[in-house]
Amino acid sequence: MITLDHAYIIGGFFFAALAVLTLRDAANPKRRRTALFWALLAASFWAGHLIGDFGNGLLALGLVALAAFGLGQGKPPTTSPEERRASAEKRGNLLFLPALIIPAVALAGTLLAQYTDWGALIIQEQHKTLVSLVLGVLIAVGVMMVWLKPPLLAPLQEGRRLMDSVGWAALLPQMLAALGAVFLAAGVGQQVGRIFAEFIPLDTRTMAVAAYCIGMALFTIIMGNAFAAFPVMTAAVGLPFVINDLGGDPARVCAIGMLAGFCGTLMTPMAANFNVVPANLLELPDRKAALNGVIRAQIPTALPLLLANIILMRLLAFP
């Protein structure tokens, strides 16, 4: 059976490969620091379940310290922009094939593990979606290797080029999700719920849904990630009011609530992992101005989407 442990092992191998390739890249002015950063991340995938909470906390502090001193950007041996453009013109829309293989395998694996006996024997049912996603990535890489016949290290070198461009911001979702769990354990959700109940009448479905969705967006703007806002706002408004008091369906409330939080992601510079990526990948000279421009361009989309999520939750979350 393919389990979550196998997925972590594969992730650890990827980051370990990044560490080795970075250490060997003389063009990276901070290659030792950057290699240590990826090596610590690989260690967390491989041994995080063995070193305990305290050990993982120290490892996270090490990652933060290395990122604070700055990571370098190497020059992996990859194709030139002209070569990539020629390949794109030759193969056209078929280059989207790996992007379609990944979600297709993830969906198929999830459904097979949940609804068939033999699927549950192959894929761990408890973590079927994540395991299927990793399988989708491996299958997509295999298809591209057979089809395009690139050098053996091409996927790792291209992955390193992408990760060097994004840098430490690639870890923000995990870090902020952990911060949300810390806030929840500290009772922040209950305090926020008390404040909401004091100033907002949450005795009707419309008001409770609006408060939950708007609160998700606002907390995401403040904290930079919907995964960090989710435990706080769900404990504050979603669970006690929308679900328990007013009878909302938990799965629909939580799913649409996350979508409302993602609307906040579109409107905040705190979501560096999301909004800084276009500026970095396009190698724009003024990254700060580009970041602000990305956010300004996304706000007209984010606000109508937030309203749509409020309406959807109000219409679909209650039987």
C-alpha positions as CSV (number, residue, x, y, z in Angstrom):
1,M,0.0,0.0,0.0
2,I,1.2,3.5,-0.9
3,T,1.0,5.6,2.3
4,L,1.6,9.2,3.3
5,D,5.0,8.1,4.6
6,H,6.0,7.2,1.1
7,A,4.9,10.7,-0.1
8,Y,7.0,12.3,2.6
9,I,10.0,10.2,1.5
10,I,9.6,11.3,-2.1
11,G,9.4,15.0,-1.0
12,G,12.5,14.5,1.2
13,F,14.4,13.1,-1.8
14,F,13.4,16.1,-3.9
15,F,14.6,18.7,-1.4
16,A,17.8,16.7,-0.7
17,A,18.5,16.7,-4.4
18,L,18.0,20.5,-4.4
19,A,20.5,20.8,-1.5
20,V,23.1,18.7,-3.3
21,L,22.7,20.5,-6.7
22,T,22.8,23.9,-5.0
23,L,26.0,23.0,-3.1
24,R,27.7,22.1,-6.4
25,D,26.5,25.3,-8.1
26,A,29.4,27.7,-8.0
27,A,27.3,30.4,-9.6
28,N,25.2,30.7,-6.5
29,P,26.9,33.3,-4.2
30,K,25.1,31.8,-1.1
31,R,25.1,28.2,-2.1
32,R,26.1,26.8,1.3
33,R,23.4,28.6,3.1
34,T,20.8,27.8,0.5
35,A,21.8,24.2,0.4
36,L,21.5,24.0,4.2
37,F,18.0,25.5,3.9
38,W,16.8,22.7,1.5
39,A,18.7,20.1,3.5
40,L,16.8,21.0,6.7
41,L,13.6,20.9,4.8
42,A,14.5,17.4,3.5
43,A,15.2,16.4,7.1
44,S,11.8,17.5,8.2
45,F,10.2,15.3,5.6
46,W,12.3,12.3,6.5
47,A,12.6,12.6,10.2
48,G,9.9,15.0,11.4
49,H,7.9,12.2,13.0
50,L,11.0,11.0,14.9
51,I,12.3,14.3,16.4
52,G,9.1,15.4,18.1
53,D,7.5,18.8,18.5
54,F,10.5,20.4,20.1
55,G,12.9,19.1,17.4
56,N,10.6,20.3,14.7
57,G,10.3,23.6,16.3
58,L,14.1,24.0,16.4
59,L,14.2,22.9,12.7
60,A,11.6,25.5,11.8
61,L,13.6,28.2,13.7
62,G,16.7,27.1,11.7
63,L,14.8,27.6,8.4
64,V,13.6,31.0,9.5
65,A,17.2,32.1,10.5
66,L,18.6,30.9,7.2
67,A,15.9,32.7,5.3
68,A,16.4,35.9,7.3
69,F,20.1,36.0,6.2
70,G,19.0,35.6,2.6
71,L,19.1,32.7,0.2
72,G,21.0,32.8,-3.1
73,Q,19.9,32.1,-6.6
74,G,21.9,29.7,-8.8
75,K,22.1,29.1,-12.5
76,P,21.0,25.6,-13.2
77,P,22.0,24.2,-16.6
78,T,18.6,24.4,-18.3
79,T,17.3,25.3,-21.7
80,S,17.5,28.9,-22.9
81,P,14.3,31.1,-23.4
82,E,14.8,30.7,-27.1
83,E,14.8,26.9,-26.9
84,R,11.8,26.9,-24.6
85,R,9.9,29.1,-27.1
86,A,10.8,26.9,-30.0
87,S,9.7,23.8,-28.1
88,A,6.4,25.5,-27.2
89,E,5.8,26.5,-30.9
90,K,6.5,22.9,-32.0
91,R,4.3,21.1,-29.5
92,G,1.6,23.7,-28.9
93,N,-1.1,22.9,-26.4
94,L,0.2,19.4,-25.8
95,L,2.7,20.9,-23.4
96,F,-0.3,21.3,-21.0
97,L,-0.4,17.5,-20.8
98,P,1.5,17.2,-17.5
99,A,-0.6,19.9,-15.9
100,L,-3.7,17.9,-16.8
101,I,-2.2,14.5,-15.7
102,I,-1.6,15.6,-12.1
103,P,-5.2,16.6,-11.2
104,A,-6.6,13.7,-13.2
105,V,-4.6,11.1,-11.4
106,A,-5.3,12.9,-8.0
107,L,-9.0,12.8,-8.7
108,A,-9.0,9.2,-10.0
109,G,-6.9,7.9,-7.1
110,T,-9.1,9.6,-4.5
111,L,-12.2,8.2,-6.0
112,L,-10.8,4.7,-6.4
113,A,-9.4,4.6,-2.8
114,Q,-12.8,5.8,-1.5
115,Y,-15.2,3.8,-3.5
116,T,-13.5,0.6,-4.5
117,D,-12.0,-2.2,-2.4
118,W,-8.9,-2.7,-4.6
119,G,-8.2,1.0,-4.7
120,A,-8.1,1.1,-0.9
121,L,-5.6,-1.7,-1.0
122,I,-3.3,0.3,-3.2
123,I,-3.7,3.9,-1.8
124,Q,-4.0,4.7,1.9
125,E,-7.6,5.8,2.3
126,Q,-7.0,8.1,5.2
127,H,-4.6,10.3,3.1
128,K,-5.9,9.3,-0.4
129,T,-5.9,12.8,-1.9
130,L,-2.4,13.8,-0.9
131,V,-1.0,10.4,-1.9
132,S,-2.8,10.5,-5.2
133,L,-1.5,14.0,-5.9
134,V,2.1,12.7,-5.4
135,L,1.4,9.8,-7.7
136,G,0.1,12.3,-10.3
137,V,3.3,14.3,-10.1
138,L,5.5,11.2,-10.6
139,I,3.4,9.9,-13.5
140,A,3.5,13.3,-15.2
141,V,7.2,13.5,-14.8
142,G,7.6,10.0,-16.2
143,V,5.4,10.9,-19.2
144,M,7.4,14.0,-19.9
145,M,10.7,12.1,-19.6
146,V,9.6,9.5,-22.2
147,W,8.0,12.1,-24.5
148,L,10.6,14.9,-24.5
149,K,13.7,12.8,-23.6
150,P,15.4,15.6,-21.6
151,P,18.6,15.0,-19.6
152,L,18.1,12.8,-16.6
153,L,18.5,15.6,-14.1
154,A,16.3,18.1,-16.1
155,P,13.3,17.8,-13.8
156,L,15.4,18.4,-10.7
157,Q,17.3,21.3,-12.3
158,E,14.1,22.9,-13.5
159,G,12.6,22.4,-10.1
160,R,15.7,24.1,-8.5
161,R,15.4,27.0,-10.9
162,L,11.7,27.5,-9.9
163,M,12.4,27.1,-6.2
164,D,15.3,29.5,-6.3
165,S,13.0,32.0,-8.0
166,V,10.4,31.7,-5.3
167,G,12.8,31.1,-2.4
168,W,11.7,31.0,1.2
169,A,8.2,32.1,0.3
170,A,7.5,28.6,-0.9
171,L,7.3,27.5,2.7
172,L,4.9,30.3,3.8
173,P,1.7,28.1,3.5
174,Q,3.1,25.5,5.9
175,M,4.4,28.1,8.3
176,L,1.3,30.1,8.4
177,A,-0.9,27.0,8.7
178,A,1.2,26.1,11.8
179,L,0.7,29.6,13.1
180,G,-3.1,29.2,12.8
181,A,-2.9,26.0,14.8
182,V,-0.9,27.8,17.5
183,F,-3.5,30.6,17.6
184,L,-6.3,28.0,17.9
185,A,-4.5,26.2,20.8
186,A,-4.0,29.6,22.5
187,G,-7.8,30.3,22.4
188,V,-7.7,33.1,19.9
189,G,-10.7,31.7,18.1
190,Q,-12.9,31.8,21.2
191,Q,-11.9,35.4,21.8
192,V,-12.6,36.5,18.3
193,G,-16.0,34.7,18.4
194,R,-16.8,36.6,21.6
195,I,-16.0,39.9,19.9
196,F,-18.0,39.1,16.8
197,A,-21.0,38.0,18.9
198,E,-20.8,41.2,20.9
199,F,-20.9,43.6,18.0
200,I,-22.6,41.6,15.2
201,P,-26.0,39.8,15.5
202,L,-25.2,36.2,14.6
203,D,-28.7,34.8,15.2
204,T,-29.6,34.7,11.5
205,R,-28.1,32.5,8.8
206,T,-27.3,35.4,6.5
207,M,-25.5,37.5,9.1
208,A,-23.6,34.5,10.4
209,V,-22.5,33.4,6.9
210,A,-21.5,36.9,6.0
211,A,-19.5,37.3,9.2
212,Y,-17.7,34.0,8.7
213,C,-16.8,34.6,5.0
214,I,-15.8,38.2,5.5
215,G,-13.9,37.3,8.6
216,M,-12.1,34.6,6.7
217,A,-11.0,37.1,4.1
218,L,-10.0,39.7,6.6
219,F,-7.9,37.3,8.7
220,T,-6.3,36.0,5.6
221,I,-5.3,39.5,4.6
222,I,-3.8,40.0,8.1
223,M,-2.1,36.6,8.4
224,G,-1.3,36.1,4.7
225,N,-2.8,32.6,4.3
226,A,-6.3,31.1,4.4
227,F,-4.9,28.0,6.1
228,A,-3.8,30.2,9.0
229,A,-7.1,32.0,9.1
230,F,-9.2,28.9,8.9
231,P,-8.8,27.4,12.4
232,V,-9.3,30.8,14.0
233,M,-12.4,31.9,12.1
234,T,-13.9,28.4,12.1
235,A,-13.5,28.2,15.9
236,A,-14.8,31.7,16.3
237,V,-17.9,31.8,14.0
238,G,-18.1,28.8,11.6
239,L,-18.4,26.0,14.1
240,P,-20.3,27.6,17.0
241,F,-22.7,29.7,15.0
242,V,-23.0,28.6,11.4
243,I,-22.8,24.9,12.0
244,N,-23.9,24.2,15.6
245,D,-26.5,26.9,16.2
246,L,-27.9,27.4,12.7
247,G,-27.5,23.8,11.3
248,G,-25.0,24.4,8.5
249,D,-23.5,21.4,6.8
250,P,-19.9,21.1,8.1
251,A,-18.3,20.0,4.8
252,R,-20.0,22.8,2.7
253,V,-19.4,25.5,5.3
254,C,-15.7,24.6,5.6
255,A,-15.1,24.2,1.8
256,I,-16.8,27.5,0.9
257,G,-15.2,29.2,3.9
258,M,-11.7,28.3,2.6
259,L,-12.7,29.8,-0.8
260,A,-13.7,33.0,1.0
261,G,-10.3,33.0,2.7
262,F,-8.6,32.7,-0.7
263,C,-10.3,35.9,-1.8
264,G,-8.3,37.6,1.0
265,T,-5.1,36.0,-0.4
266,L,-5.6,37.9,-3.6
267,M,-5.7,41.2,-1.8
268,T,-2.7,41.1,0.6
269,P,1.1,41.6,0.3
270,M,1.3,39.2,3.3
271,A,0.6,36.3,0.9
272,A,4.1,36.6,-0.4
273,N,4.2,33.0,-1.5
274,F,1.3,33.6,-3.8
275,N,1.5,37.3,-5.0
276,V,5.3,37.5,-5.2
277,V,5.6,34.5,-7.5
278,P,4.5,36.4,-10.7
279,A,7.1,39.1,-10.1
280,N,9.8,36.6,-9.4
281,L,9.1,34.2,-12.2
282,L,8.8,37.0,-14.7
283,E,12.1,38.5,-13.3
284,L,10.6,42.0,-13.2
285,P,13.2,44.6,-12.1
286,D,11.1,46.3,-9.5
287,R,9.6,43.4,-7.4
288,K,7.9,45.7,-4.9
289,A,6.1,47.7,-7.5
290,A,5.2,44.5,-9.3
291,L,3.8,43.0,-6.2
292,N,1.6,46.0,-5.6
293,G,0.5,45.9,-9.2
294,V,-0.4,42.2,-9.0
295,I,-2.6,42.9,-5.9
296,R,-4.3,45.9,-7.5
297,A,-5.1,43.8,-10.6
298,Q,-6.6,41.0,-8.4
299,I,-8.8,43.1,-6.1
300,P,-11.6,43.6,-8.7
301,T,-11.8,39.8,-9.0
302,A,-11.5,39.1,-5.3
303,L,-14.4,41.2,-4.1
304,P,-17.0,39.8,-6.4
305,L,-15.7,36.3,-5.6
306,L,-16.1,37.0,-1.9
307,L,-19.7,38.1,-2.5
308,A,-20.3,35.0,-4.6
309,N,-19.0,32.7,-1.8
310,I,-21.3,34.4,0.8
311,I,-24.3,33.8,-1.5
312,L,-23.2,30.2,-2.2
313,M,-22.8,29.3,1.4
314,R,-26.1,30.9,2.3
315,L,-27.9,28.9,-0.4
316,L,-26.0,25.6,-0.3
317,A,-24.8,25.1,3.3
318,F,-28.2,24.6,4.9
319,P,-30.4,21.6,4.2
